[in-house]
Amino acid sequence: MLLAVGNGSGSELRQPLGYAMVGGLALSQGLTLYTTPVVYLYLDRLQTWLFGTKRGPVEETEPVHAVAAE
């Protein structure tokens, strides 16, 4: 960020690099936050289509009772 807003001798040459770095990091983070869940959902749908199995609710098991040690 300092490259993008810095001043001093030679700063006019470093500003475009700073803009590219800040913009690239922001864009890649935004794309990652949106595309990762979408890819996961599509792969889940593909798995369901290929294997024909739906993940249902978890079956309930017998309750576990704690036994006090003497």
Helices and strands as residue ranges (DSSP letters): H 2-5, H 11-51
